[in-house]
């Protein structure tokens, strides 16, 4: 059950959209945020975009990683993990909605399992 919810309009008068966010407090993980808003791209363009992310390398000595995975029956998802307790996220498109699950405690690849449950 969410501990808080938030809704905000964004975009222009011609292309108005709404962002909805939910906050969950999950034992052993901490605060997790779930953002949902209308997708700003096609599923095909999103898949191409995230496929390029793991190839992007940060400055020498940077930490963390990107990884492409499947979620919810094979939808392409981008996992972003920063090292040392920094934020993480999982993002995917589902039924025309851009969904992002994010938290502030790096839990590595376990976050994909977490994202499927919230």
TAGIBEL-V731824 format. One record per pair of residues at least 24 apart in sequence whose C-alpha atoms are under 10 Angstrom apart, sorted by the first residue. I is the first residue (numbers start at 1). J is the second residue. D is the distance in whole Angstrom. If there is no record, write none. Layout:
BEGIN
i:I j:J d:D
i:I j:J d:D
END
This chain:
BEGIN
i:1 j:25 d:9
i:1 j:26 d:10
i:1 j:118 d:9
i:2 j:26 d:10
i:2 j:32 d:9
i:2 j:33 d:9
i:2 j:34 d:10
i:2 j:118 d:9
i:3 j:31 d:9
i:4 j:33 d:9
i:5 j:33 d:9
i:5 j:34 d:9
i:5 j:35 d:10
i:6 j:35 d:9
i:7 j:35 d:10
i:7 j:36 d:10
i:7 j:37 d:10
i:8 j:37 d:10
i:9 j:37 d:10
i:10 j:37 d:10
i:19 j:98 d:10
i:20 j:99 d:10
i:21 j:99 d:10
i:21 j:100 d:9
i:21 j:101 d:10
i:22 j:101 d:9
i:22 j:118 d:10
i:23 j:101 d:10
i:23 j:102 d:10
i:23 j:103 d:10
i:24 j:103 d:10
i:24 j:118 d:8
i:26 j:114 d:10
i:26 j:118 d:10
i:28 j:105 d:10
i:28 j:107 d:10
i:29 j:103 d:8
i:29 j:104 d:9
i:29 j:105 d:7
i:29 j:106 d:9
i:29 j:107 d:8
i:29 j:111 d:9
i:29 j:114 d:9
i:30 j:103 d:8
i:30 j:104 d:8
i:30 j:105 d:7
i:31 j:102 d:9
i:31 j:103 d:6
i:31 j:104 d:7
i:31 j:105 d:9
i:32 j:88 d:10
i:32 j:89 d:9
i:32 j:101 d:7
i:32 j:102 d:6
i:32 j:103 d:5
i:32 j:104 d:8
i:32 j:105 d:9
i:32 j:114 d:9
i:32 j:115 d:9
i:32 j:118 d:9
i:33 j:89 d:9
i:33 j:100 d:8
i:33 j:101 d:6
i:33 j:102 d:5
i:33 j:103 d:6
i:33 j:104 d:9
i:33 j:118 d:9
i:34 j:89 d:10
i:34 j:90 d:10
i:34 j:91 d:10
i:34 j:99 d:7
i:34 j:100 d:6
i:34 j:101 d:4
i:34 j:102 d:6
i:34 j:103 d:9
i:34 j:115 d:9
i:34 j:118 d:8
i:35 j:91 d:9
i:35 j:97 d:10
i:35 j:98 d:8
i:35 j:99 d:6
i:35 j:100 d:5
i:35 j:101 d:6
i:35 j:102 d:8
i:36 j:91 d:10
i:36 j:93 d:9
i:36 j:94 d:10
i:36 j:97 d:6
i:36 j:98 d:6
i:36 j:99 d:5
i:36 j:100 d:7
i:36 j:101 d:9
i:37 j:93 d:10
i:37 j:96 d:9
i:37 j:97 d:6
i:37 j:98 d:5
i:37 j:99 d:7
i:37 j:100 d:9
i:38 j:93 d:9
i:38 j:94 d:10
i:38 j:95 d:9
i:38 j:96 d:6
i:38 j:97 d:5
i:38 j:98 d:6
i:38 j:99 d:9
i:39 j:92 d:9
i:39 j:93 d:7
i:39 j:94 d:9
i:39 j:95 d:9
i:39 j:96 d:5
i:39 j:97 d:5
i:39 j:98 d:5
i:39 j:99 d:8
i:40 j:93 d:10
i:40 j:96 d:9
i:40 j:97 d:9
i:40 j:98 d:8
i:41 j:93 d:9
i:41 j:96 d:9
i:41 j:97 d:10
i:41 j:98 d:9
i:42 j:93 d:9
i:42 j:96 d:8
i:43 j:75 d:9
i:43 j:76 d:9
i:43 j:92 d:9
i:43 j:93 d:7
i:43 j:94 d:9
i:43 j:95 d:9
i:43 j:96 d:8
i:43 j:97 d:10
i:43 j:98 d:10
i:44 j:76 d:10
i:46 j:76 d:8
i:46 j:77 d:9
i:46 j:78 d:10
i:46 j:92 d:8
i:46 j:93 d:8
i:46 j:98 d:10
i:47 j:75 d:9
i:47 j:76 d:6
i:47 j:77 d:8
i:47 j:78 d:9
i:47 j:92 d:9
i:47 j:93 d:9
i:48 j:76 d:10
i:49 j:78 d:9
i:50 j:76 d:8
i:50 j:77 d:8
i:50 j:78 d:6
i:50 j:79 d:9
i:50 j:91 d:9
i:50 j:92 d:9
i:51 j:76 d:9
i:51 j:77 d:9
i:51 j:78 d:8
i:53 j:78 d:8
i:53 j:79 d:10
i:53 j:80 d:9
i:54 j:78 d:9
i:54 j:79 d:9
i:54 j:80 d:9
i:64 j:88 d:9
i:64 j:106 d:9
i:64 j:108 d:9
i:65 j:108 d:9
i:66 j:90 d:10
i:67 j:109 d:9
i:69 j:109 d:10
i:69 j:112 d:8
i:70 j:112 d:9
i:71 j:112 d:7
i:71 j:113 d:9
i:71 j:115 d:8
i:71 j:116 d:7
i:72 j:112 d:10
i:72 j:115 d:9
i:72 j:116 d:7
i:72 j:117 d:10
i:77 j:112 d:9
i:78 j:112 d:9
i:79 j:108 d:9
i:79 j:109 d:8
i:79 j:111 d:8
i:79 j:112 d:7
i:80 j:106 d:10
i:80 j:108 d:9
i:80 j:109 d:9
i:80 j:111 d:10
i:81 j:105 d:9
i:81 j:106 d:6
i:81 j:107 d:8
i:81 j:108 d:6
i:81 j:109 d:8
i:81 j:111 d:9
i:82 j:106 d:6
i:82 j:107 d:9
i:82 j:108 d:9
i:83 j:107 d:9
i:83 j:108 d:9
i:89 j:115 d:9
i:90 j:114 d:9
i:90 j:115 d:7
i:90 j:116 d:10
i:91 j:115 d:9
END
